Amino acid sequence: MQIAYIKFNSREDQVRGFYELATKARVTSLPGGVYAVPLKALPLLDEQNISYRRATDAEVPLNHGSIRTPVAAVL
């Protein structure tokens, strides 16, 4: 499955877009408002006129890395 990393252009688009993706496709939320969605799901957003943009290369590794390597707990 090919993945696109996106950010919504407004809070309203984020709420509507996340709802559409969560109910009709698979979506993963990353810190910083970045979402990982299948490429095939992007037309769902376009059909509903939900505004989004592709996340930049700088945004994706930073946010994705914080999920993969969480801060270690100090005991």
C-alpha positions in Angstrom: 0.0 0.0 0.0 1.4 3.4 -1.0 1.1 6.1 1.7 0.8 9.9 1.4 1.6 12.2 4.3 -0.7 15.1 4.4 -1.6 18.2 6.5 -5.0 19.8 6.4 -5.1 23.6 5.6 -7.5 24.5 8.4 -9.0 23.2 11.6 -12.4 22.7 10.0 -10.8 20.7 7.1 -8.9 18.7 9.7 -12.0 17.7 11.5 -14.0 16.9 8.4 -11.1 15.2 6.7 -10.2 13.0 9.6 -13.8 11.9 9.9 -14.1 11.0 6.2 -10.8 9.1 6.3 -11.6 7.3 9.6 -15.0 6.1 8.5 -14.1 5.2 4.9 -10.4 4.4 4.8 -7.4 3.9 7.1 -5.7 6.9 8.6 -2.8 7.3 11.0 -2.4 10.5 13.0 1.2 11.6 13.7 2.2 14.5 16.0 2.2 18.0 14.4 -1.0 17.5 12.5 0.5 15.1 10.0 -1.6 12.2 8.7 -0.5 9.1 6.9 -3.2 8.0 4.4 -3.4 5.5 1.5 -3.0 7.2 -1.9 -6.3 5.6 -2.9 -8.1 7.5 -0.1 -7.1 11.0 -1.3 -10.1 11.2 -3.8 -12.4 10.9 -0.8 -11.1 14.3 0.4 -11.2 15.8 -3.0 -14.9 14.8 -3.5 -15.8 16.5 -0.3 -13.8 19.7 -1.1 -11.6 19.2 1.9 -8.4 21.2 1.6 -5.1 19.6 2.4 -1.5 19.6 1.3 1.3 17.1 1.1 3.5 17.2 4.2 7.1 18.4 3.5 10.0 16.1 3.7 11.1 18.0 6.8 7.8 17.5 8.6 7.4 13.7 8.0 10.7 12.3 9.4 10.5 14.6 12.4 7.0 13.6 13.4 7.3 9.9 12.3 10.5 9.6 14.3 8.8 10.7 17.5 6.4 7.8 17.2 9.1 5.2 16.5 11.6 6.4 19.1 9.7 7.6 22.2 11.5 9.3 25.0 12.8 6.7 27.5 11.4 6.8 31.0 13.9 7.6 33.7 13.5 5.3 36.8 
